[in-house]
Amino acid sequence: YAQQLAALTRGAQAEMRAYREDMLRDALASRGAPGSIGENERLWRQALGRTTDALRRADALAEQFSSDALSAERSQAWARQGALLDELNAELLGIQSASERQFVSVRSGDLSAALAQEDELIRHRGEFARLVREGHAVADEGVELGQERISAVYNESRISTFIAILVALAIGIIVTFLLSGGGIHIVIRLSVSPPATENL
């Protein structure tokens, strides 16, 4: 799961920003629609597809982990992760919309309108990064809860094994005592004792 989150932060989403900013820099340098806009937009859309795919796979894993959780706490932690991923998807859509408006503005030669999208892009990117960090924290919490559950099951198993050993030891002591002289003498004494008589 952590690999999916890493792909969101260090991989395709960062590439989206790089291709868009390359396009914008070329547009400012040429004071119009640069010749590189087509290639940058193509690469940007490919990176968008990879980001969307990483988000989808992360969501599928969170849903699976929530269903397979060994405790209610872990299930709730992964359900929180799913809610965070929904918020991430909303922020990604915001980044996509503002970026597409920026590409359209540059193609039409309206650099002022293109630059006007930067504030919205910065806001969405900041929120996206915050949600990814929160997702890391929730994922770590889920792993920690899982480790605690495994430790609890292991300790319960050790206690059960210890009790079974004590019971087996007690049974062994009783059997040994019964097979020893003391046990036999008790049995013999009980067997040869005369029956009690009532006073007439």
Sine and cosine of phi, psi and omega as CSV:
sin_phi,cos_phi,sin_psi,cos_psi,sin_omega,cos_omega
0.00,0.00,-0.67,0.75,0.01,-1.00
-0.86,0.50,-0.52,0.85,0.02,-1.00
-0.90,0.43,-0.59,0.81,0.03,-1.00
-0.91,0.41,-0.67,0.74,0.02,-1.00
-0.91,0.41,-0.62,0.79,0.03,-1.00
-0.90,0.44,-0.61,0.80,0.03,-1.00
-0.89,0.45,-0.55,0.83,0.01,-1.00
-0.93,0.37,-0.64,0.77,-0.12,-0.99
-1.00,0.04,-0.70,0.71,-0.13,-0.99
-0.98,-0.19,-0.15,0.99,-0.08,-1.00
-0.95,-0.30,-0.94,-0.35,-0.20,-0.98
-0.89,0.45,-0.61,0.79,-0.04,-1.00
-0.90,0.43,-0.61,0.79,0.07,-1.00
-0.92,0.39,-0.57,0.82,0.05,-1.00
-0.91,0.42,-0.61,0.79,0.05,-1.00
-0.82,0.57,-0.74,0.68,-0.01,-1.00
-0.90,0.44,-0.67,0.75,-0.05,-1.00
-0.89,0.45,-0.73,0.69,-0.03,-1.00
-0.91,0.41,-0.63,0.78,0.00,-1.00
-0.92,0.39,-0.67,0.74,-0.01,-1.00
-0.94,0.33,-0.52,0.85,0.10,-0.99
-0.89,0.47,-0.69,0.72,0.02,-1.00
-0.88,0.48,-0.70,0.72,-0.04,-1.00
-0.93,0.38,-0.63,0.78,0.03,-1.00
-0.90,0.43,-0.69,0.73,0.04,-1.00
-0.90,0.44,-0.60,0.80,0.01,-1.00
-0.91,0.41,-0.66,0.75,0.01,-1.00
-0.92,0.38,-0.59,0.81,-0.01,-1.00
-0.94,0.35,-0.60,0.80,-0.04,-1.00
-1.00,-0.07,-0.11,0.99,-0.03,-1.00
0.81,0.58,0.68,0.73,0.02,-1.00
0.10,-1.00,-0.24,-0.97,0.02,-1.00
-0.95,0.30,0.90,-0.43,-0.04,-1.00
-0.98,0.22,0.36,-0.93,0.03,-1.00
-0.92,0.39,-0.36,0.93,-0.05,-1.00
-1.00,0.10,-0.03,1.00,-0.12,-0.99
-0.89,0.46,-0.61,0.79,-0.02,-1.00
-0.89,0.46,-0.72,0.69,-0.01,-1.00
-0.93,0.38,-0.67,0.74,0.02,-1.00
-0.90,0.44,-0.64,0.77,0.01,-1.00
-0.93,0.38,-0.62,0.78,0.03,-1.00
-0.88,0.47,-0.73,0.68,0.01,-1.00
-0.91,0.41,-0.60,0.80,0.03,-1.00
-0.88,0.47,-0.68,0.73,0.00,-1.00
-0.93,0.38,-0.56,0.83,0.08,-1.00
-0.90,0.44,-0.68,0.73,0.03,-1.00
-0.91,0.42,-0.60,0.80,0.07,-1.00
-0.87,0.49,-0.68,0.74,0.04,-1.00
-0.88,0.48,-0.65,0.76,0.01,-1.00
-0.92,0.38,-0.62,0.79,0.02,-1.00
-0.91,0.41,-0.71,0.71,0.03,-1.00
-0.87,0.48,-0.65,0.76,0.01,-1.00
-0.91,0.40,-0.67,0.74,0.03,-1.00
-0.89,0.46,-0.65,0.76,0.02,-1.00
-0.91,0.42,-0.66,0.75,0.01,-1.00
-0.90,0.43,-0.69,0.73,0.00,-1.00
-0.92,0.40,-0.62,0.78,0.04,-1.00
-0.89,0.45,-0.64,0.77,0.00,-1.00
-0.91,0.41,-0.65,0.76,0.02,-1.00
-0.90,0.44,-0.64,0.77,0.02,-1.00
-0.92,0.40,-0.66,0.75,0.01,-1.00
-0.88,0.47,-0.66,0.75,0.03,-1.00
-0.91,0.42,-0.64,0.77,0.02,-1.00
-0.91,0.41,-0.71,0.70,-0.01,-1.00
-0.90,0.43,-0.58,0.81,0.03,-1.00
-0.91,0.42,-0.65,0.76,0.00,-1.00
-0.94,0.34,-0.58,0.82,-0.08,-1.00
-1.00,-0.05,0.04,1.00,-0.08,-1.00
-0.87,0.50,0.62,-0.79,-0.02,-1.00
-1.00,0.08,-0.11,0.99,0.00,-1.00
-0.58,-0.82,0.36,-0.93,0.02,-1.00
-0.90,0.44,-0.57,0.82,-0.01,-1.00
-0.89,0.45,-0.70,0.71,0.01,-1.00
-0.92,0.40,-0.64,0.77,0.02,-1.00
-0.87,0.48,-0.66,0.75,0.03,-1.00
-0.91,0.41,-0.62,0.79,0.01,-1.00
-0.89,0.46,-0.68,0.73,0.00,-1.00
-0.96,0.28,-0.46,0.89,0.10,-0.99
-0.92,0.40,-0.63,0.78,0.10,-1.00
-0.87,0.49,-0.62,0.78,0.03,-1.00
-0.88,0.47,-0.65,0.76,0.04,-1.00
-0.89,0.46,-0.64,0.77,0.04,-1.00
-0.90,0.43,-0.63,0.77,0.04,-1.00
-0.90,0.44,-0.62,0.78,0.01,-1.00
-0.92,0.39,-0.55,0.84,0.10,-1.00
-0.89,0.45,-0.65,0.76,0.04,-1.00
-0.92,0.39,-0.62,0.79,0.05,-1.00
-0.88,0.48,-0.67,0.74,0.01,-1.00
-0.89,0.46,-0.63,0.78,0.03,-1.00
-0.90,0.44,-0.66,0.75,0.02,-1.00
-0.92,0.39,-0.61,0.79,0.04,-1.00
-0.89,0.45,-0.64,0.77,0.05,-1.00
-0.90,0.44,-0.59,0.81,0.06,-1.00
-0.91,0.42,-0.67,0.75,0.05,-1.00
-0.89,0.46,-0.69,0.73,0.00,-1.00
-0.88,0.48,-0.73,0.69,-0.05,-1.00
-0.90,0.44,-0.72,0.69,-0.01,-1.00
-0.92,0.40,-0.61,0.79,0.01,-1.00
-0.92,0.40,-0.67,0.74,0.01,-1.00
-0.90,0.43,-0.62,0.78,0.07,-1.00
-0.89,0.45,-0.58,0.81,0.01,-1.00
-0.93,0.38,-0.67,0.74,0.05,-1.00
-0.87,0.49,-0.68,0.73,0.00,-1.00
-0.89,0.46,-0.68,0.73,-0.01,-1.00
-0.90,0.44,-0.66,0.76,0.00,-1.00
-0.92,0.39,-0.66,0.75,0.02,-1.00
-0.87,0.49,-0.57,0.82,-0.01,-1.00
-1.00,0.07,-0.04,1.00,0.02,-1.00
0.99,0.14,0.19,0.98,0.00,-1.00
-1.00,-0.07,0.99,0.11,-0.06,-1.00
-0.94,0.34,-0.51,0.86,0.02,-1.00
-0.89,0.46,-0.68,0.73,0.04,-1.00
-0.92,0.40,-0.57,0.82,0.03,-1.00
-0.91,0.42,-0.71,0.71,0.00,-1.00
-0.93,0.38,-0.45,0.89,-0.01,-1.00
-0.91,0.40,-0.31,0.95,0.02,-1.00
-0.98,0.18,-0.22,0.98,-0.12,-0.99
-0.89,0.45,-0.65,0.76,-0.02,-1.00
-0.87,0.49,-0.68,0.73,0.01,-1.00
-0.92,0.40,-0.64,0.77,0.02,-1.00
-0.90,0.44,-0.66,0.75,0.02,-1.00
-0.89,0.46,-0.66,0.75,0.00,-1.00
-0.90,0.44,-0.72,0.69,-0.01,-1.00
-0.91,0.41,-0.65,0.76,0.01,-1.00
-0.90,0.44,-0.67,0.75,0.01,-1.00
-0.89,0.46,-0.68,0.74,0.02,-1.00
-0.93,0.36,-0.61,0.80,0.04,-1.00
-0.87,0.49,-0.74,0.68,-0.01,-1.00
-0.90,0.44,-0.64,0.77,0.01,-1.00
-0.89,0.45,-0.70,0.72,-0.01,-1.00
-0.91,0.42,-0.59,0.80,0.04,-1.00
-0.90,0.43,-0.67,0.74,0.04,-1.00
-0.89,0.46,-0.67,0.74,0.03,-1.00
-0.90,0.43,-0.61,0.79,0.05,-1.00
-0.89,0.47,-0.64,0.76,0.08,-1.00
-0.86,0.52,-0.70,0.71,-0.04,-1.00
-0.90,0.44,-0.68,0.73,0.00,-1.00
-0.92,0.39,-0.62,0.78,0.04,-1.00
-0.89,0.45,-0.68,0.74,0.04,-1.00
-0.89,0.46,-0.63,0.78,0.03,-1.00
-0.90,0.44,-0.66,0.75,0.03,-1.00
-0.89,0.45,-0.66,0.75,0.04,-1.00
-0.90,0.43,-0.67,0.74,0.00,-1.00
-0.90,0.44,-0.66,0.75,0.04,-1.00
-0.89,0.46,-0.62,0.79,0.03,-1.00
-0.90,0.43,-0.66,0.75,0.03,-1.00
-0.91,0.42,-0.62,0.78,0.04,-1.00
-0.90,0.44,-0.65,0.76,0.01,-1.00
-0.91,0.42,-0.67,0.74,0.03,-1.00
-0.88,0.47,-0.67,0.74,0.03,-1.00
-0.89,0.45,-0.65,0.76,0.00,-1.00
-0.90,0.44,-0.69,0.72,0.02,-1.00
-0.89,0.45,-0.64,0.77,0.02,-1.00
-0.89,0.45,-0.69,0.72,0.00,-1.00
-0.91,0.41,-0.65,0.76,0.06,-1.00
-0.88,0.48,-0.64,0.77,0.01,-1.00
-0.91,0.41,-0.65,0.76,0.02,-1.00
-0.89,0.45,-0.67,0.74,0.00,-1.00
-0.90,0.44,-0.69,0.72,0.01,-1.00
-0.88,0.48,-0.67,0.75,0.02,-1.00
-0.90,0.44,-0.67,0.75,0.00,-1.00
-0.89,0.46,-0.68,0.74,0.01,-1.00
-0.90,0.43,-0.66,0.75,0.01,-1.00
-0.89,0.46,-0.63,0.78,0.03,-1.00
-0.90,0.43,-0.68,0.74,0.00,-1.00
-0.89,0.46,-0.67,0.75,0.02,-1.00
-0.90,0.44,-0.70,0.71,0.02,-1.00
-0.89,0.46,-0.63,0.78,0.02,-1.00
-0.91,0.42,-0.68,0.73,0.01,-1.00
-0.89,0.46,-0.68,0.73,0.03,-1.00
-0.89,0.46,-0.65,0.76,0.01,-1.00
-0.89,0.46,-0.65,0.76,0.02,-1.00
-0.90,0.43,-0.68,0.73,-0.01,-1.00
-0.89,0.45,-0.71,0.70,0.00,-1.00
-0.89,0.46,-0.68,0.73,0.02,-1.00
-0.88,0.48,-0.66,0.75,-0.01,-1.00
-0.91,0.42,-0.67,0.74,-0.01,-1.00
-0.91,0.41,-0.54,0.84,0.00,-1.00
-0.99,0.13,-0.20,0.98,0.01,-1.00
-0.99,0.11,0.11,-0.99,-0.01,-1.00
-0.86,0.51,-0.66,0.75,-0.04,-1.00
-0.87,0.49,-0.65,0.76,0.00,-1.00
-0.93,0.37,-0.67,0.74,-0.01,-1.00
-0.90,0.43,-0.69,0.73,0.00,-1.00
-0.86,0.51,-0.66,0.75,0.01,-1.00
-0.89,0.46,-0.70,0.71,0.00,-1.00
-0.89,0.46,-0.68,0.73,-0.02,-1.00
-0.90,0.43,-0.71,0.71,-0.03,-1.00
-0.87,0.50,-0.64,0.77,0.01,-1.00
-0.93,0.38,-0.56,0.83,-0.08,-1.00
-0.98,0.21,-0.49,0.87,-0.07,-1.00
-0.99,-0.16,-0.07,1.00,0.00,-1.00
-0.91,0.42,0.74,-0.67,0.00,-1.00
-0.93,0.37,0.51,-0.86,-0.01,-1.00
-0.93,0.37,0.52,-0.86,0.00,-1.00
-0.95,0.32,0.66,-0.75,0.01,-1.00
-0.94,-0.33,0.51,-0.86,0.03,-1.00
-1.00,0.00,0.59,-0.81,0.08,-1.00
-0.95,0.31,0.81,-0.59,-0.01,-1.00
-1.00,0.08,0.00,0.00,0.00,0.00
